């Protein structure tokens, strides 16, 4: 299976760490974030990396060239940073089968393989790794609702009043159907083509999207304090890089507390 890594962002909230480098090359525990992303993907058996680059893209391309640890890399160029759905559209020429999508600014030690395994079962059209967060933090993320079967029925991007505290983590699997949905999305009030809007189109068209509860931890490195928190977590980490439990999300009362 191929993996798409989104690494085109400027990382304005991470300044001054991003004054002279793209967000994906900010170091966490003395290594660029994107290398931790790559390592996680190689651990679950990814056969090719497709990296979406944009801001200061030459630094990423020059550093990694056409392969990472023997796994081929293809670069897709997002010339304007117009949102995640817009970024995904850039890889359409390179993907013709189910694929993993991973944000290039998240540090994971979690059950990523469970999401890939669920996609390979061919029962779902997509699968997302999800987690519960404190309600006052949910507005930072794409917030979702699930039905009694653990299937995602709605996603809202960074809502002012979150309908739940269950959020997307930045690790997904999709079929190529996501590309058509991304083309149909209209610009949001933020001037971006939002991935949750494309996901909602998939749901409205009858596609099944499974939520897989995260086991482990992850840090979304959006601010300098997040980088510090990720470093602390990594230095305390003693377990394996990726574990698999094959348990899917089951809604509980706490998802809407």
Phi and psi restraints in degrees (value plus and minus 20) as a CYANA .aco file:
   2 UNK   PHI    -102.1   -62.1
   2 UNK   PSI     137.3   177.3
   3 UNK   PHI    -147.0  -107.0
   3 UNK   PSI     114.6   154.6
   4 UNK   PHI    -122.2   -82.2
   4 UNK   PSI     107.1   147.1
   5 UNK   PHI    -135.1   -95.1
   5 UNK   PSI     103.2   143.2
   6 UNK   PHI    -110.8   -70.8
   6 UNK   PSI      93.8   133.8
   7 UNK   PHI    -160.0  -120.0
   7 UNK   PSI      16.6    56.6
   8 UNK   PHI    -117.9   -77.9
   8 UNK   PSI     -26.1    13.9
   9 UNK   PHI     -92.5   -52.5
   9 UNK   PSI     135.1   175.1
  10 UNK   PHI    -102.4   -62.4
  10 UNK   PSI     -48.7    -8.7
  11 UNK   PHI      48.0    88.0
  11 UNK   PSI      25.0    65.0
  12 UNK   PHI     -81.2   -41.2
  12 UNK   PSI     -53.0   -13.0
  13 UNK   PHI     -93.3   -53.3
  13 UNK   PSI     -34.2     5.8
  14 UNK   PHI    -111.7   -71.7
  14 UNK   PSI     -20.9    19.1
  15 UNK   PHI     -81.0   -41.0
  15 UNK   PSI     123.7   163.7
  16 UNK   PHI    -107.2   -67.2
  16 UNK   PSI     -15.2    24.8
  17 UNK   PHI     -84.9   -44.9
  17 UNK   PSI     -41.7    -1.7
  18 UNK   PHI    -130.6   -90.6
  18 UNK   PSI      -0.1    39.9
  19 UNK   PHI     -81.4   -41.4
  19 UNK   PSI     -54.8   -14.8
  20 UNK   PHI    -149.2  -109.2
  20 UNK   PSI      -2.0    38.0
  21 UNK   PHI    -173.4  -133.4
  21 UNK   PSI     136.7   176.7
  22 UNK   PHI     -89.9   -49.9
  22 UNK   PSI     137.8   177.8
  23 UNK   PHI     -74.8   -34.8
  23 UNK   PSI     -60.2   -20.2
  24 UNK   PHI     -85.1   -45.1
  24 UNK   PSI     -37.9     2.1
  25 UNK   PHI    -118.9   -78.9
  25 UNK   PSI     -17.2    22.8
  26 UNK   PHI     -81.5   -41.5
  26 UNK   PSI     115.0   155.0
  27 UNK   PHI    -108.6   -68.6
  27 UNK   PSI     116.6   156.6
  28 UNK   PHI    -143.5  -103.5
  28 UNK   PSI      99.4   139.4
  29 UNK   PHI      36.3    76.3
  29 UNK   PSI      23.8    63.8
  30 UNK   PHI      50.0    90.0
  30 UNK   PSI      -2.3    37.7
  31 UNK   PHI    -157.3  -117.3
  31 UNK   PSI     123.2   163.2
  32 UNK   PHI     -78.7   -38.7
  32 UNK   PSI     122.8   162.8
  33 UNK   PHI     -73.4   -33.4
  33 UNK   PSI     -61.2   -21.2
  34 UNK   PHI     -84.0   -44.0
  34 UNK   PSI     -47.3    -7.3
  35 UNK   PHI     -89.8   -49.8
  35 UNK   PSI     -55.0   -15.0
  36 UNK   PHI     -85.8   -45.8
  36 UNK   PSI     -59.0   -19.0
  37 UNK   PHI     -80.3   -40.3
  37 UNK   PSI     -69.6   -29.6
  38 UNK   PHI     -77.8   -37.8
  38 UNK   PSI     -65.1   -25.1
  39 UNK   PHI     -81.6   -41.6
  39 UNK   PSI     -62.3   -22.3
  40 UNK   PHI     -79.8   -39.8
  40 UNK   PSI     -62.1   -22.1
  41 UNK   PHI     -88.8   -48.8
  41 UNK   PSI     -60.7   -20.7
  42 UNK   PHI     -84.8   -44.8
  42 UNK   PSI     -54.0   -14.0
  43 UNK   PHI     -83.2   -43.2
  43 UNK   PSI     -50.1   -10.1
  44 UNK   PHI    -117.6   -77.6
  44 UNK   PSI      -7.9    32.1
  45 UNK   PHI      69.3   109.3
  45 UNK   PSI       2.8    42.8
  46 UNK   PHI     -84.5   -44.5
  46 UNK   PSI     118.6   158.6
  47 UNK   PHI    -119.2   -79.2
  47 UNK   PSI     -38.4     1.6
  48 UNK   PHI    -175.2  -135.2
  48 UNK   PSI     121.6   161.6
  49 UNK   PHI    -125.2   -85.2
  49 UNK   PSI     109.9   149.9
  50 UNK   PHI    -137.4   -97.4
  50 UNK   PSI      91.7   131.7
  51 UNK   PHI    -127.6   -87.6
  51 UNK   PSI     101.7   141.7
  52 UNK   PHI    -106.7   -66.7
  52 UNK   PSI      98.5   138.5
  53 UNK   PHI    -138.1   -98.1
  53 UNK   PSI     139.3   179.3
  54 UNK   PHI    -177.4  -137.4
  54 UNK   PSI    -111.2   -71.2
  55 UNK   PHI     -80.5   -40.5
  55 UNK   PSI     103.6   143.6
  56 UNK   PHI      30.2    70.2
  56 UNK   PSI      21.9    61.9
  57 UNK   PHI     -81.0   -41.0
  57 UNK   PSI     -49.1    -9.1
  58 UNK   PHI     -79.6   -39.6
  58 UNK   PSI     -52.3   -12.3
  59 UNK   PHI     -84.5   -44.5
  59 UNK   PSI     -58.9   -18.9
  60 UNK   PHI     -91.8   -51.8
  60 UNK   PSI     -65.9   -25.9
  61 UNK   PHI     -83.9   -43.9
  61 UNK   PSI     -63.5   -23.5
  62 UNK   PHI     -86.1   -46.1
  62 UNK   PSI     -53.9   -13.9
  63 UNK   PHI     -93.5   -53.5
  63 UNK   PSI     -60.0   -20.0
  64 UNK   PHI    -128.5   -88.5
  64 UNK   PSI     -37.2     2.8
  65 UNK   PHI      40.0    80.0
  65 UNK   PSI    -159.1  -119.1
  66 UNK   PHI    -122.3   -82.3
  66 UNK   PSI      -9.0    31.0
  67 UNK   PHI    -182.7  -142.7
  67 UNK   PSI     132.8   172.8
  68 UNK   PHI    -149.0  -109.0
  68 UNK   PSI      97.9   137.9
  69 UNK   PHI      30.7    70.7
  69 UNK   PSI      19.1    59.1
  70 UNK   PHI      65.6   105.6
  70 UNK   PSI     -25.6    14.4
  71 UNK   PHI    -115.4   -75.4
  71 UNK   PSI     106.2   146.2
  72 UNK   PHI     -81.9   -41.9
  72 UNK   PSI     124.7   164.7
  73 UNK   PHI    -139.1   -99.1
  73 UNK   PSI     111.4   151.4
  74 UNK   PHI    -134.9   -94.9
  74 UNK   PSI     118.2   158.2
  75 UNK   PHI    -126.6   -86.6
  75 UNK   PSI     115.5   155.5
  76 UNK   PHI    -138.0   -98.0
  76 UNK   PSI     119.4   159.4
  77 UNK   PHI    -125.7   -85.7
  77 UNK   PSI     101.1   141.1
  78 UNK   PHI    -121.2   -81.2
  78 UNK   PSI      80.9   120.9
  79 UNK   PHI     -93.5   -53.5
  79 UNK   PSI     -46.2    -6.2
  80 UNK   PHI    -146.3  -106.3
  80 UNK   PSI     117.7   157.7
  81 UNK   PHI    -105.1   -65.1
  81 UNK   PSI      72.0   112.0
  82 UNK   PHI    -136.8   -96.8
  82 UNK   PSI      10.3    50.3
  83 UNK   PHI      85.3   125.3
  83 UNK   PSI     145.7   185.7
  84 UNK   PHI     -88.0   -48.0
  84 UNK   PSI     -59.6   -19.6
  85 UNK   PHI     -83.3   -43.3
  85 UNK   PSI     -57.5   -17.5
  86 UNK   PHI     -85.6   -45.6
  86 UNK   PSI     -59.9   -19.9
  87 UNK   PHI     -83.3   -43.3
  87 UNK   PSI     -61.9   -21.9
  88 UNK   PHI     -83.1   -43.1
  88 UNK   PSI     -55.7   -15.7
  89 UNK   PHI     -78.6   -38.6
  89 UNK   PSI     -48.5    -8.5
  90 UNK   PHI     -89.3   -49.3
  90 UNK   PSI     -40.0     0.0
  91 UNK   PHI    -116.6   -76.6
  91 UNK   PSI     -22.8    17.2
  92 UNK   PHI     -73.2   -33.2
  92 UNK   PSI     -60.3   -20.3
  93 UNK   PHI     -84.3   -44.3
  93 UNK   PSI     -35.5     4.5
  94 UNK   PHI    -125.0   -85.0
  94 UNK   PSI     -21.4    18.6
  95 UNK   PHI    -149.3  -109.3
  95 UNK   PSI     107.0   147.0
  96 UNK   PHI    -152.5  -112.5
  96 UNK   PSI      -3.8    36.2
  97 UNK   PHI    -171.1  -131.1
  97 UNK   PSI    -199.6  -159.6
  98 UNK   PHI     -75.2   -35.2
  98 UNK   PSI     126.1   166.1
  99 UNK   PHI    -169.6  -129.6
  99 UNK   PSI     140.9   180.9
 100 UNK   PHI    -112.9   -72.9
 100 UNK   PSI     121.6   161.6
 101 UNK   PHI    -140.6  -100.6
 101 UNK   PSI     108.1   148.1
 102 UNK   PHI    -156.5  -116.5
 102 UNK   PSI     111.6   151.6
 103 UNK   PHI     -91.7   -51.7
 103 UNK   PSI     121.1   161.1
 104 UNK   PHI    -105.3   -65.3
 104 UNK   PSI      -8.0    32.0
 105 UNK   PHI    -146.6  -106.6
 105 UNK   PSI       2.5    42.5
 106 UNK   PHI    -135.5   -95.5
 106 UNK   PSI     117.5   157.5
 107 UNK   PHI    -124.8   -84.8
 107 UNK   PSI      99.9   139.9
 108 UNK   PHI    -136.6   -96.6
 108 UNK   PSI     121.9   161.9
 109 UNK   PHI    -154.6  -114.6
 109 UNK   PSI      66.5   106.5
 110 UNK   PHI    -173.9  -133.9
 110 UNK   PSI    -199.3  -159.3
 111 UNK   PHI    -105.7   -65.7
 111 UNK   PSI      40.2    80.2
 112 UNK   PHI     -82.5   -42.5
 112 UNK   PSI     -54.7   -14.7
 113 UNK   PHI     -81.7   -41.7
 113 UNK   PSI     -47.7    -7.7
 114 UNK   PHI     -82.1   -42.1
 114 UNK   PSI     -57.3   -17.3
 115 UNK   PHI     -87.7   -47.7
 115 UNK   PSI     -64.9   -24.9
 116 UNK   PHI     -83.2   -43.2
 116 UNK   PSI     -62.0   -22.0
 117 UNK   PHI     -82.5   -42.5
 117 UNK   PSI     -59.8   -19.8
 118 UNK   PHI     -83.9   -43.9
 118 UNK   PSI     -60.4   -20.4
 119 UNK   PHI     -83.3   -43.3
 119 UNK   PSI     -58.2   -18.2
 120 UNK   PHI     -91.2   -51.2
 120 UNK   PSI     -37.3     2.7
 121 UNK   PHI     -89.3   -49.3
 121 UNK   PSI     -35.5     4.5
 122 UNK   PHI      43.8    83.8
 122 UNK   PSI      -0.7    39.3
 123 UNK   PHI    -110.1   -70.1
 123 UNK   PSI     -50.3   -10.3
 124 UNK   PHI    -133.1   -93.1
 124 UNK   PSI     133.8   173.8
 125 UNK   PHI    -106.2   -66.2
 125 UNK   PSI     -37.4     2.6
 126 UNK   PHI    -181.9  -141.9
 126 UNK   PSI     140.5   180.5
 127 UNK   PHI    -166.3  -126.3
 127 UNK   PSI     119.0   159.0
 128 UNK   PHI    -144.7  -104.7
 128 UNK   PSI     120.4   160.4
 129 UNK   PHI    -102.0   -62.0
 129 UNK   PSI     106.6   146.6
 130 UNK   PHI    -148.3  -108.3
 130 UNK   PSI     138.1   178.1
 131 UNK   PHI    -166.6  -126.6
 131 UNK   PSI     137.4   177.4
 132 UNK   PHI    -110.7   -70.7
 132 UNK   PSI     119.1   159.1
 133 UNK   PHI    -149.4  -109.4
 133 UNK   PSI     143.2   183.2
 134 UNK   PHI     -76.5   -36.5
 134 UNK   PSI     124.2   164.2
 135 UNK   PHI     -75.8   -35.8
 135 UNK   PSI     -56.6   -16.6
 136 UNK   PHI     -93.2   -53.2
 136 UNK   PSI     -27.5    12.5
 137 UNK   PHI    -124.1   -84.1
 137 UNK   PSI     -32.8     7.2
 138 UNK   PHI     -81.8   -41.8
 138 UNK   PSI     -50.4   -10.4
 139 UNK   PHI     -88.5   -48.5
 139 UNK   PSI     -27.3    12.7
 140 UNK   PHI     -99.2   -59.2
 140 UNK   PSI     -31.8     8.2
 141 UNK   PHI    -147.2  -107.2
 141 UNK   PSI     157.7   197.7
 142 UNK   PHI     -99.1   -59.1
 142 UNK   PSI      97.6   137.6
 143 UNK   PHI    -118.9   -78.9
 143 UNK   PSI     122.0   162.0
 144 UNK   PHI    -152.4  -112.4
 144 UNK   PSI     140.7   180.7
 145 UNK   PHI    -140.3  -100.3
 145 UNK   PSI     126.7   166.7
 146 UNK   PHI    -144.0  -104.0
 146 UNK   PSI     138.7   178.7
 147 UNK   PHI    -113.0   -73.0
 147 UNK   PSI    -193.0  -153.0
 148 UNK   PHI     -88.0   -48.0
 148 UNK   PSI     -32.5     7.5
 149 UNK   PHI    -116.2   -76.2
 149 UNK   PSI     -16.8    23.2
 150 UNK   PHI      58.9    98.9
 150 UNK   PSI      -3.1    36.9
 151 UNK   PHI    -114.2   -74.2
 151 UNK   PSI     121.4   161.4
 152 UNK   PHI     -97.2   -57.2
 152 UNK   PSI     109.3   149.3
 153 UNK   PHI    -134.7   -94.7
 153 UNK   PSI     -33.0     7.0
 154 UNK   PHI    -181.1  -141.1
 154 UNK   PSI     122.6   162.6
 155 UNK   PHI    -153.9  -113.9
 155 UNK   PSI     113.9   153.9
 156 UNK   PHI    -146.7  -106.7
 156 UNK   PSI     108.4   148.4
 157 UNK   PHI    -103.0   -63.0
 157 UNK   PSI      98.4   138.4
 158 UNK   PHI      24.1    64.1
 158 UNK   PSI      38.4    78.4
 159 UNK   PHI     -93.6   -53.6
 159 UNK   PSI     126.8   166.8
 160 UNK   PHI     -85.9   -45.9
 160 UNK   PSI     -54.9   -14.9
 161 UNK   PHI    -144.8  -104.8
 161 UNK   PSI      70.0   110.0
 162 UNK   PHI     -80.0   -40.0
 162 UNK   PSI     115.1   155.1
 163 UNK   PHI     -94.9   -54.9
 163 UNK   PSI     -35.6     4.4
 164 UNK   PHI    -177.3  -137.3
 164 UNK   PSI     159.8   199.8
 165 UNK   PHI    -133.6   -93.6
 165 UNK   PSI       3.8    43.8
 166 UNK   PHI    -117.7   -77.7
 166 UNK   PSI     102.0   142.0
 167 UNK   PHI    -147.9  -107.9
 167 UNK   PSI     137.8   177.8
 168 UNK   PHI     -95.6   -55.6
 168 UNK   PSI     128.7   168.7
 169 UNK   PHI    -125.2   -85.2
 169 UNK   PSI     -32.5     7.5
 170 UNK   PHI      82.0   122.0
 170 UNK   PSI      -6.4    33.6
 171 UNK   PHI    -151.7  -111.7
 171 UNK   PSI     101.9   141.9
 172 UNK   PHI    -161.6  -121.6
 172 UNK   PSI     139.2   179.2
 173 UNK   PHI    -145.0  -105.0
 173 UNK   PSI     125.5   165.5
 174 UNK   PHI    -159.3  -119.3
 174 UNK   PSI     140.3   180.3
 175 UNK   PHI    -112.4   -72.4
 175 UNK   PSI     149.5   189.5
 176 UNK   PHI     -82.2   -42.2
 176 UNK   PSI     -28.0    12.0
 177 UNK   PHI     -79.1   -39.1
 177 UNK   PSI     -43.2    -3.2
 178 UNK   PHI     -83.9   -43.9
 178 UNK   PSI     -47.5    -7.5
 179 UNK   PHI     -85.4   -45.4
 179 UNK   PSI     -64.8   -24.8
 180 UNK   PHI     -81.5   -41.5
 180 UNK   PSI     -61.8   -21.8
 181 UNK   PHI     -82.3   -42.3
 181 UNK   PSI     -60.8   -20.8
 182 UNK   PHI     -84.7   -44.7
 182 UNK   PSI     -53.2   -13.2
 183 UNK   PHI     -90.1   -50.1
 183 UNK   PSI     -48.1    -8.1
 184 UNK   PHI    -101.9   -61.9
 184 UNK   PSI     -38.3     1.7
 185 UNK   PHI     -86.3   -46.3
 185 UNK   PSI     118.7   158.7
 186 UNK   PHI    -116.5   -76.5
 186 UNK   PSI     135.5   175.5
 187 UNK   PHI     -81.5   -41.5
 187 UNK   PSI     119.3   159.3
 188 UNK   PHI    -103.1   -63.1
 188 UNK   PSI     159.6   199.6
 189 UNK   PHI     -82.6   -42.6
 189 UNK   PSI     -42.3    -2.3
 190 UNK   PHI    -102.3   -62.3
 190 UNK   PSI     -22.6    17.4
 191 UNK   PHI      60.7   100.7
 191 UNK   PSI      -2.6    37.4
 192 UNK   PHI    -139.9   -99.9
 192 UNK   PSI     139.3   179.3
 193 UNK   PHI    -114.8   -74.8
 193 UNK   PSI      86.8   126.8
 194 UNK   PHI    -106.8   -66.8
 194 UNK   PSI     114.6   154.6
 195 UNK   PHI     -81.4   -41.4
 195 UNK   PSI     -62.3   -22.3
 196 UNK   PHI     -77.5   -37.5
 196 UNK   PSI     -52.6   -12.6
 197 UNK   PHI     -85.1   -45.1
 197 UNK   PSI     -59.9   -19.9
 198 UNK   PHI     -87.4   -47.4
 198 UNK   PSI     -59.0   -19.0
 199 UNK   PHI     -83.1   -43.1
 199 UNK   PSI     -62.1   -22.1
 200 UNK   PHI     -80.9   -40.9
 200 UNK   PSI     -56.0   -16.0
 201 UNK   PHI     -84.2   -44.2
 201 UNK   PSI     -59.0   -19.0
 202 UNK   PHI     -80.9   -40.9
 202 UNK   PSI     -65.2   -25.2
 203 UNK   PHI     -82.2   -42.2
 203 UNK   PSI     -64.0   -24.0
 204 UNK   PHI     -85.0   -45.0
 204 UNK   PSI     -45.4    -5.4
 205 UNK   PHI    -105.9   -65.9
 205 UNK   PSI     -16.0    24.0
 206 UNK   PHI      73.7   113.7
 206 UNK   PSI     -11.6    28.4
 207 UNK   PHI     -93.7   -53.7
 207 UNK   PSI     128.7   168.7
 208 UNK   PHI    -119.7   -79.7
 208 UNK   PSI     106.4   146.4
 209 UNK   PHI    -144.2  -104.2
 209 UNK   PSI      98.3   138.3
 210 UNK   PHI    -113.3   -73.3
 210 UNK   PSI     122.2   162.2
 211 UNK   PHI    -120.2   -80.2
 211 UNK   PSI     106.0   146.0
 212 UNK   PHI    -130.8   -90.8
 212 UNK   PSI      99.8   139.8
 213 UNK   PHI     -87.3   -47.3
 213 UNK   PSI     111.1   151.1
 214 UNK   PHI     -91.1   -51.1
 214 UNK   PSI     113.9   153.9
 215 UNK   PHI    -139.8   -99.8
 215 UNK   PSI      98.1   138.1
 216 UNK   PHI     104.9   144.9
 216 UNK   PSI    -161.5  -121.5
 217 UNK   PHI    -170.9  -130.9
 217 UNK   PSI     142.7   182.7
 218 UNK   PHI    -173.4  -133.4
 218 UNK   PSI     135.2   175.2
 219 UNK   PHI    -148.4  -108.4
 219 UNK   PSI     103.6   143.6
 220 UNK   PHI    -104.1   -64.1
 220 UNK   PSI      88.7   128.7
 221 UNK   PHI    -104.3   -64.3
 221 UNK   PSI      63.9   103.9
 222 UNK   PHI    -122.4   -82.4
 222 UNK   PSI     -45.5    -5.5
 223 UNK   PHI    -153.5  -113.5
 223 UNK   PSI     140.4   180.4
 224 UNK   PHI     -74.6   -34.6
 224 UNK   PSI     -57.1   -17.1
 225 UNK   PHI     -83.0   -43.0
 225 UNK   PSI     -53.3   -13.3
 226 UNK   PHI     -85.3   -45.3
 226 UNK   PSI     -59.9   -19.9
 227 UNK   PHI     -80.2   -40.2
 227 UNK   PSI     -63.3   -23.3
 228 UNK   PHI     -84.4   -44.4
 228 UNK   PSI     -59.8   -19.8
 229 UNK   PHI     -85.8   -45.8
 229 UNK   PSI     -60.0   -20.0
 230 UNK   PHI     -84.3   -44.3
 230 UNK   PSI     -60.3   -20.3
 231 UNK   PHI     -81.8   -41.8
 231 UNK   PSI     -62.6   -22.6
 232 UNK   PHI     -81.2   -41.2
 232 UNK   PSI     -64.5   -24.5
 233 UNK   PHI     -81.2   -41.2
 233 UNK   PSI     -64.8   -24.8
 234 UNK   PHI     -84.3   -44.3
 234 UNK   PSI     -58.0   -18.0
 235 UNK   PHI     -92.3   -52.3
 235 UNK   PSI     -39.4     0.6
 236 UNK   PHI    -112.2   -72.2
 236 UNK   PSI     -30.7     9.3
 237 UNK   PHI     -90.7   -50.7
 237 UNK   PSI     109.9   149.9
 238 UNK   PHI    -147.6  -107.6
 238 UNK   PSI     -29.0    11.0
 239 UNK   PHI    -105.9   -65.9
 239 UNK   PSI    -197.4  -157.4
 240 UNK   PHI     -89.7   -49.7
 240 UNK   PSI     141.0   181.0
 241 UNK   PHI     -81.0   -41.0
 241 UNK   PSI     -66.5   -26.5
 242 UNK   PHI    -158.5  -118.5
 242 UNK   PSI     116.8   156.8
 243 UNK   PHI    -141.9  -101.9
 243 UNK   PSI     137.6   177.6
 244 UNK   PHI    -146.9  -106.9
 244 UNK   PSI     113.2   153.2
 245 UNK   PHI    -147.2  -107.2
 245 UNK   PSI     -35.4     4.6
 246 UNK   PHI      36.1    76.1
 246 UNK   PSI       8.4    48.4
 247 UNK   PHI    -117.3   -77.3
 247 UNK   PSI     114.0   154.0
 248 UNK   PHI    -117.4   -77.4
 248 UNK   PSI     143.2   183.2
 249 UNK   PHI     -83.1   -43.1
 249 UNK   PSI     107.6   147.6
 250 UNK   PHI    -137.5   -97.5
 250 UNK   PSI     100.3   140.3
 251 UNK   PHI     -81.7   -41.7
 251 UNK   PSI     120.9   160.9
 252 UNK   PHI    -152.6  -112.6
 252 UNK   PSI     152.4   192.4
 253 UNK   PHI     -81.3   -41.3
 253 UNK   PSI     -48.7    -8.7
 254 UNK   PHI     -88.5   -48.5
 254 UNK   PSI     -38.3     1.7
 255 UNK   PHI     -89.5   -49.5
 255 UNK   PSI     -35.4     4.6
 256 UNK   PHI    -145.3  -105.3
 256 UNK   PSI      -0.8    39.2
